[in-house]
């Protein structure tokens, strides 16, 4: 759901400079924000790995426009060997995107709203989707980066930036959420559920993807279910020549669900109705093809981050048994 600026473009903007985290953070992260603007990026991610005074991994996600920052600091267990770093890095990235989800959703909403107003669709990613190995990258669609950093940041209305810092304990360095269930569900019969990415207009595609991901997280907290991995869903949809995102046709959803050995499926649509944004989701039984539950939430157009606060209630509606 995110587009990454190619490394060569980053090097082109920075030139011979390879600033560390401390340099990028000076003067309210001025250099990091100038770099992001020069690359037409909404966010800058900075990673720091060190062995002093003891091994640690630190990652910062910076909102270029607002200055909001999300930080995850993770000590490295063991002797700091390669095998010790890998689970820490994976867990750190999972945590930082969880912490920043509301901020990311607000940014995606603003972009979508501007695109809707202008009637221009978002550009597709110019880079290879890391979750789809073997797929060739499309033609570049990102603007050409300038030869060097602008001397001063562009003038923008500013609000006080916020900072969220998370310390990742060793207990969090476990299997990704899609492959686990709550402790209370262990030893019980679990329902295998496939959550498809939500259908939406092209302008709101990223918003819909973030909301679908948020629903998956909430379902895992619900307990007694197992989620089909999103990468497996994409693979099966490609094999069946179905759309990768926005699958709302019940017959196609059921066909894919059976191939995934999913007992139930969740499909949804994100749409704009007047001055409201509406998310509608339904749960379908793959055997009987019956709709088991329906749920919807809505908010004022432009306030889509409120959907994250409503996700627990939506999950409760969807998991009700008729």
Phi, psi and omega in degrees: 000353180240152180252131182256132177291132180300146181303322182296328177290321177298314180295327180295321180286318183282340182065227181278350182285138173230072186294142175275178183300319182296322178291319180293334185274349183296151177051053178059044175061036185299314182294319179297320182287322176297320178297314179299318180293322178296334181261006180058039181254145176276334182225152172238132175249128180241130181243136177231127175241135182211157177248003184238134357286342174214160185301133176209161178233128181230134179228136181238131174247118187246126173282114186298322184283309186270337185085000178299140184232145176232125187234135174234123179246127185228116172290148180264120179287167177073213185260010179077025177284167183306318181296335179282332184281323190303308180295329179293315180298313180299315181294325180295318179293321177300315183294317186292326178285332174292314181296324186267004189303317181294320178294316178298320180294319179296320178295314179298324179294316179298317179296317180295321181294319177296320180293319178297320182293324183269348181075017180254130179280154177295147175287146176282158182297139179271356187248163177295131176288117185294342179269002179234075182303143175089353179272127181290146178292150177279176180296144183304134177238353179283146179297155179291131181286148177295165181291330183211168179293143172295149185291330179224148178292151178297145181283127182220151175297133187246145169237168183292120180294152175249160178222130176242124181245129178240135175255120187268108178284164182298335182293342180271356184272066184237192183296146177307150187306324183298338186256013180228164172224167181296156182300326183292343182268349184294137179086355179255167175289128182251145176268129179272118185237136174252123177255111181278150174300144185284145175285146179193173171290160180302324183293334183251017184300314182293321176302314181296321180295318179296319180292322177297320178295321178295323178294321178300316179299318182292324178297323179295328177288336182294327176088161175063025175224160172235128180269139173289133180299136183300326180293325176293323178297314180298320181297314181293319179299321178293318180296327180269005180058040176254164180299144181284329180229161175068039180277109182239346178292122186299319182295318179294320180298318181292319178300314179292322180298320178295320178294335179268000184061032179271130179284330181220157178228150172243124176235152183205169179222134174252124184216161179253125178235103183066237179260018181240149169251131187237133173246119179243132182225144175225151179252129186239139175275126185287338181274308183273344182065017178277150171278117184275328182199152176232145177208149177212150174223153180216160178209169176292140181306127181100350180247037186296340178296341176297336179301327181295324177289332182271355186297321177301319180291321177297318179298319179299318178297316185291331184265004176293143176260125181288000000 
